[in-house]
């Protein structure tokens, strides 16, 4: 359910064809990998966000980590911020609230700037895009969706604290690179007659 809502928010951004959006993903999850260290016998644990469509179901090691990269102009993805809350029922429909974080990392030089921070106009535009009033999801399952911006973090290391990228990535969190995180609460309704039945499909053969 929260994955679907994140896809809807991602679609709102994609529809704008923003020139500064280089890599955009929906709801991510944390992947943990054990890597060989520099010293013989050393094992180093690394963790990073991954996005389901950028993984290979037949090769779990073939994944695309969503980590800052100096070759990118920007990186955006959504993270979960707690449980989806059930807010009651009315006329055959259930109301829910999902709490999501939109994380953004920016490479000012690739965008043609050398300012100390370029987040303000980008954050303002992303909030404007999400300020759609009530609308229905594109697949007809989710309705009366409304997106509410709640809070903003800028250039706080805590945004990436849950991940262990490895030492070669940490300089990408220093000047001139910029980053932020917007918290959104998304209220939506799910009507009993709009959710299709789950029908198992043939197994995926690798």
C-alpha positions as CSV (number, residue, x, y, z in Angstrom):
1,X,0.0,0.0,0.0
2,X,2.7,2.5,1.0
3,X,4.7,1.5,-2.1
4,X,1.7,2.3,-4.3
5,X,1.3,5.7,-2.7
6,X,5.0,6.5,-3.2
7,X,4.7,5.5,-6.8
8,X,1.8,8.0,-7.2
9,X,4.0,10.8,-5.6
10,X,6.8,9.8,-7.9
11,X,4.5,10.1,-10.9
12,X,3.6,13.6,-9.8
13,X,7.2,14.6,-10.1
14,X,7.8,12.7,-13.3
15,X,4.8,14.5,-15.0
16,X,6.6,17.8,-14.6
17,X,9.8,16.8,-16.6
18,X,12.0,18.8,-14.2
19,X,15.4,19.5,-15.8
20,X,17.3,19.0,-12.6
21,X,15.9,15.5,-11.8
22,X,18.5,13.0,-13.0
23,X,17.7,9.8,-11.0
24,X,14.2,9.4,-9.4
25,X,13.0,6.3,-7.5
26,X,9.9,5.4,-5.5
27,X,9.8,3.8,-2.1
28,X,13.2,2.3,-1.2
29,X,14.3,-0.4,1.2
30,X,17.6,-0.9,2.9
31,X,19.9,-3.6,1.5
32,X,22.8,-4.9,3.6
33,X,25.9,-6.4,1.9
34,X,29.0,-7.9,3.4
35,X,32.1,-6.8,1.5
36,X,35.8,-7.9,1.7
37,X,37.9,-5.3,3.5
38,X,41.3,-4.0,2.6
39,X,43.1,-6.3,5.0
40,X,43.0,-10.0,4.5
41,X,40.1,-11.6,6.3
42,X,38.4,-8.4,7.0
43,X,34.6,-8.2,6.3
44,X,32.9,-4.8,6.0
45,X,29.2,-4.4,6.3
46,X,27.6,-1.8,3.9
47,X,24.0,-0.8,3.6
48,X,22.3,1.4,1.1
49,X,18.8,2.1,-0.3
50,X,17.6,0.1,-3.3
51,X,14.4,0.4,-5.4
52,X,12.4,-2.7,-6.4
53,X,12.2,-2.0,-10.2
54,X,16.0,-1.6,-10.3
55,X,16.7,-5.1,-9.0
56,X,16.9,-8.4,-10.8
57,X,14.6,-11.1,-9.2
58,X,16.7,-13.9,-10.7
59,X,20.0,-12.4,-9.4
60,X,19.8,-10.9,-5.9
61,X,23.4,-9.7,-6.3
62,X,22.5,-7.6,-9.4
63,X,21.2,-4.5,-7.7
64,X,21.5,-0.8,-8.3
65,X,22.4,1.0,-5.0
66,X,20.8,4.5,-4.9
67,X,23.8,6.3,-3.5
68,X,25.2,9.8,-4.3
69,X,27.4,9.8,-7.4
70,X,29.5,12.8,-8.7
71,X,28.4,11.8,-12.3
72,X,24.7,12.5,-11.4
73,X,23.0,15.9,-11.4
74,X,20.7,14.7,-8.6
75,X,19.2,11.7,-6.8
76,X,15.7,11.5,-5.4
77,X,13.8,8.7,-3.6
78,X,11.1,8.1,-1.1
79,X,11.5,6.5,2.3
80,X,9.0,5.1,4.8
81,X,8.5,7.1,8.0
82,X,6.4,4.7,10.1
83,X,3.3,2.6,9.8
84,X,0.3,3.4,7.5
85,X,-2.4,4.6,9.9
86,X,-6.0,3.3,9.6
87,X,-8.4,6.3,10.2
88,X,-11.8,4.5,10.0
89,X,-14.5,3.5,7.5
90,X,-17.3,5.3,5.8
91,X,-19.7,4.1,3.1
92,X,-17.8,1.0,2.1
93,X,-14.4,2.7,2.0
94,X,-11.4,2.8,4.4
95,X,-9.4,5.9,5.1
96,X,-5.6,5.8,5.7
97,X,-2.6,8.1,6.3
98,X,0.9,7.3,5.0
99,X,4.0,9.1,6.2
100,X,6.7,9.4,3.6
101,X,10.1,11.1,3.3
102,X,11.3,12.5,0.0
103,X,15.1,12.5,0.1
104,X,17.0,14.6,-2.4
105,X,20.7,14.9,-3.1
106,X,22.1,17.6,-5.5
107,X,25.3,18.1,-7.4
108,X,25.4,21.9,-7.8
109,X,28.3,21.9,-10.3
110,X,26.6,19.5,-12.6
111,X,23.6,21.8,-12.5
112,X,25.8,24.9,-13.3
113,X,26.0,26.4,-9.8
114,X,28.7,27.0,-7.2
115,X,26.4,28.4,-4.5
116,X,26.7,27.1,-0.9
117,X,23.1,25.9,-1.1
118,X,20.6,25.5,-4.0
119,X,17.9,23.6,-2.2
120,X,15.4,26.4,-1.5
121,X,13.9,26.8,-5.1
122,X,13.9,23.1,-5.6
123,X,12.2,22.3,-2.4
124,X,9.6,25.1,-3.0
125,X,8.9,23.6,-6.5
126,X,8.5,20.1,-5.2
127,X,6.1,21.2,-2.5
128,X,4.1,23.2,-5.1
129,X,3.9,20.1,-7.3
130,X,2.5,18.0,-4.4
131,X,0.0,20.7,-3.5
132,X,-2.7,19.3,-5.8
133,X,-5.7,19.4,-3.5
134,X,-7.8,16.2,-3.6
135,X,-7.2,13.9,-6.6
136,X,-7.6,10.2,-7.5
137,X,-4.8,7.8,-8.3
138,X,-4.2,6.8,-11.9
139,X,-5.2,3.2,-11.5
140,X,-8.6,4.0,-9.8
141,X,-7.7,2.0,-6.6
142,X,-6.8,5.0,-4.4
143,X,-9.1,8.0,-4.3
144,X,-9.5,11.3,-2.5
145,X,-5.7,11.6,-2.1
146,X,-4.3,14.7,-0.5
147,X,-0.6,15.4,0.1
148,X,0.5,17.5,3.1
149,X,4.0,18.8,3.6
150,X,4.9,18.5,7.2
151,X,8.6,19.4,7.8
152,X,12.0,19.9,6.1
153,X,15.6,19.0,6.8
154,X,18.5,20.5,4.9
155,X,22.1,19.4,5.0
156,X,21.8,17.2,8.0
157,X,23.9,14.1,8.1
158,X,21.0,12.3,9.9
159,X,19.3,12.1,6.5
160,X,21.7,9.4,5.5
161,X,22.6,8.0,8.9
162,X,20.8,4.7,8.5
163,X,23.1,3.7,5.6
164,X,26.7,2.6,5.6
165,X,28.0,3.7,2.1
166,X,31.7,3.2,2.6
167,X,34.4,5.9,3.0
168,X,34.6,6.7,-0.7
169,X,31.1,8.1,-0.7
170,X,31.2,10.4,2.3
171,X,32.9,13.3,0.6
172,X,29.7,13.5,-1.5
173,X,27.9,14.8,1.6
174,X,30.3,17.7,1.9
175,X,30.5,21.0,0.1
176,X,29.7,21.7,-2.7
177,X,27.1,18.9,-2.6
178,X,23.7,19.7,-1.2
179,X,20.8,17.6,0.2
180,X,17.5,17.7,1.9
181,X,14.5,15.7,3.1
182,X,10.8,16.6,3.0
183,X,8.3,14.8,5.1
184,X,4.9,14.3,3.6
185,X,1.7,12.9,5.1
186,X,-0.6,11.4,2.5
187,X,-4.3,10.8,3.3
188,X,-6.2,8.5,1.0
189,X,-9.3,6.3,0.7
190,X,-9.5,2.8,-0.5
191,X,-13.0,1.6,-1.6
192,X,-13.9,-2.0,-1.1
193,X,-15.0,-2.4,-4.7
194,X,-11.9,-0.9,-6.2
195,X,-9.2,-3.2,-5.0
196,X,-8.8,-6.2,-7.4
197,X,-8.6,-9.7,-6.1
198,X,-5.1,-11.1,-5.7
199,X,-4.6,-13.8,-8.4
200,X,-1.4,-15.9,-8.3
201,X,0.5,-16.0,-11.5
202,X,2.8,-18.8,-12.9
203,X,6.1,-19.0,-11.1
204,X,9.0,-16.9,-12.5
205,X,11.6,-19.3,-13.9
206,X,15.2,-18.1,-13.8
